[in-house]
Amino acid sequence: MRTRATVAAVTGALALAAFAAPAAHAAPATPYPMNVSFSKLRITSSIKVGTTSEVSTTYSYTLTHGAEVKATAADFFSDAYLYRGSLDDPTATVEGDDFATCKVATSTTLTCTGTIDVYPADGDLTAADAGKWSVAAEATAFNGQNPSKPDYSKIGFKDQGGMGTTSLLRYSKLTTDASPEPVKKGKTLTVTGTLTRASWDYNKYYGYGAQSVQLQFAKKGSTTWSTLKTVKTDAGGKLKTTVTASADGSFRYVYAGVSTTAAVTSAADAVDVR
């Protein structure tokens, strides 16, 4: 995963310091629990990630703070991020490159917006990362402390998990080809296609087998699609079925997706029936 440059990582640094400190020394101070809460977090229900291009998705939330919290200070930081496992000991996280941008809404609330950024070409993800993730928000107030040599007891920190969910989905591609073209009315058309999905481990697309895909048809001049049949991909993601040519129109394959892989609709292939 890409490591976010968040000041909230101060908690991780504290844990390491406590582990490394000689037994004769007192444990280091820890940040105090800041009077902050988060609500109204919004994020897309799914994030589709391919093999090479950076993918960013926006989030927003409301940050409510006590009057004593200097939430507009230059060294006050907040963001949201994805995590798996428990909030206190996540098995994995996905974050943004930058902190959220927070604007004053009232004397005790801020509206914050930011992005989650994923770089598949950099090895940010593996196949095991596909599926549902939880969303958390956090805030840290340095209160004038030097980040390189802080008095941790004067730093405020608050995080809040379980604020929502989103899914990281492997991007998918789908093709359709109906032949022969043109075709005589009443004759057989063969409709082929291929379903592939992104491999985050190898940064390539591979055929996705044993998947149910709908074959749809729309008459020429119509925008209404009807499902003709459901076809399963073979081990290499290939599709093949036959239909009887009845009228001019277009064919397409439609894949509904699964919990780890995005839905996709192929480009339509028009057929001239004579």
N, C-alpha and C positions, 0 to 999 in steps of 0.2 A: 504494500500500500504506500502511496505517497505520504510522506510525513508532513503534517501541517506545522507551520511555525507559530504555534499558539502559546501564549503566555500561560495558558492553563496547564501546560506541560510541567509547570512548576511543581505540581503534585507528584508527578513521576520522579522529578529530580529529588524531591524530599524523601520519597520511598527509597531511592538509591542511596542517598546520604545516610539515612537511618541504618540501612543494611551494612554500609561500609564503615560506620563510625565505631571506634573502639568502645568496648563495653564500659570503660571507666568514664566515658564522656556522656553527658546528658543528650537525649534525643533532640534533634533540631526542632525548632518551632515550626508550626504549621499555619497555613492561612486560616483566617477566621471565617466562619460561615456568613457570607454577605446577605443582607436583607434584599434579596432579588428573587423574582419568580418569572416564569415564562408561560405564555398562553397563546392561543390562536395560531399555532404553527401550521403553515400550509406548504405543501410540497407535492409535486406530481406523484401520481400513483405508481409510475414505473419509469425507469431510466434505461433506454436502449443503448447498448454499447457494442460497437463493432470491433475491428481488429487494429486500427491504426489511428483514427482521428480522435482528438480530444472531445469529450462530451461534458457539457456543463448544464446543470439544471438549477433553477432558482428556488429559493425558499424565502419565507417571511414569517415573522412572529412578533408578538408584543412582549416587551420587557417591562415589568413593573418593579419599581425600586422604592426603598424608603427615602425620606427626605435627607437623611444623613449620607446617602450614597452619592458620590460625585460622578454621576453617569455620563456627563458630557466632557469629562476631563480627557486630555490627550492620551493618557495612559490607562484608560478604561477600554477593555476589549470584550467583544462578545461574538459568538458565531453558533451555528448549528452544524451537526455532523451525523453521519450514519454509524451505527454500531451493531455488533452481534455479541451475544452473551449478556453478561450483566453490565450495568452502567459502571460500577466500580472496578470491574475487572473484565473488560471486553476482550473477546477473542480476536476481533478485527474492527477497524474503523475506516471510514472513507470520508474525507474532508474536502474543504475548499482551499484554494491557493491563498486566499486573503480572508481577513475577518469581515464580518457583516458591517454594512453601513447602517448606522442607527440615527434616527431623527427624533427630535423632541415632539411628542404628541400632546402631553399635558405635563404638569409639574412633577408627576411621579411615573410617567410612562414614556417609553420610546417605541417606535415602530422600526423594526430591523429587517433588512433584506440582504441576501448574500447568495453564493453559489456553491454547489458541490461540483468538484472538478475531477474527472477520471481520465487517465492516460493509459489506454490499453497497450500501446506500443512500448511503454516503459515498464511493463510487467506489473501494473497496479493490481490486476485481477487474475484469478485462476478460475477454472470451471467450478470449483467448490464455492465460489463467491456468488454464483447466480442464485436468485431467489429473494426472499423477503428480508428486509433490514429494519431495525428500529431507528427512530430519530430522537436525538437529544439536543439540548441547547445549553450553553455555558457562558459565564461572564467572569472576568478577572479585573480587579482594580488594584493597580500598583501603588496608588496613593503617594506618588513621588519617590518611591523606592527605586534604587538602581537595579535594573534587571539582572546585571551580572554579579552583584553582591547585595542582594536584598535582605532585609529583616523580614522573614516570612510571616512573622506574627502581625505585621502591619499590612499585609496583602489580603484583600478580600477575594473570596472565590465562591461560586455557586454553579452547580450543574443540575440538570433536571432531565431525566430520561422518560421513555414511554410517551413521548409527545405525538407520536404518529408512526406510520410505516410507509415504506416505499419498496419497490422491487428493482433489483439490478437484473436486467434481462439481456441475454445474448441476442444480438441483432440477427435477423434472418432475411433470406432472399428467396424469391420464388419466380419461376418462369413458366410460360405457357406457349405451346406451339401446336396449332391445329393444322393437319394436312390430310389430303392434298388440297391445294388452293389454286384455282377455283375447284368446286366439286359439284357434281350433278345431284339434284334433289333426289332423296331416297337412298343415296349411296352412303357408304361408311366413312366417317371421319375418325382419324386417330388423333387423340389429344395427349401430347406428352408434356413433361415439365420436370423441374428439379427443385427440390427444397434443400437449402443449405443454411447453416448457422455459424456464427463466429466462434472460433476457438480462442479463448483468452490465453491458453497455455502456449499455443504455437503461432498466434496472430495470422491465422488463415481461416478460410471458410471450408467446411466439410459437409458432405451430404448427411442429412438427418433422416434416419430410417425409422420405419414402423410408426409413422405419423399419419393421422387421418386428415385429408385435405378435401375440400368441397370443389367440385367442378360446377361452374355457373355459366349461364348463357343470357344474353340480352339481345333482343331483336334490333335490327338496324333502325336507328332513329329513336330508340327508347333508352331511358336511363334506369329502367327497372331490371334487376338481375334475378333470375330464378335458379335455384339449385337443382341440378340434374341428377347428381349422384355423389357419393363419397368414395374417394380413392385413397388407398394406403401407399405410402412411399416404400420402396424396397430398401435393402440394407444400405445402398448408396445414395438414398434420397430421391431416386428417380420415380416419376409418375407416368403411367400409361393406361389409357382406357379408350374405348370407342363409343361413338354416338352416331345416330342417323341424321344426315343433313336434311333439314326441313325448311329453313328460311335464312336469308341473309342476316348476319349478326356477328356477335363477338363472344369468344369464350375466355374464361379466366379461371385460375385456381385461387382458392382462398384458404389460408391456414389460420386457425383461431388462436394458436399459441398455447403454451403451457406455463407452469409456474417459473420456469427458468429461461424460457425462450419467447421472444416477441412474436406477436401476430403479424401476418404479412399478406398482402394481396398482390398478385402478379399484374403486370401490364396486360391489357386485353389484346387478343389476337383476332382480328376481323376476318371473316370468311365469306366469300362470294358464292352463293348457291345458285346454280343455273338450271 
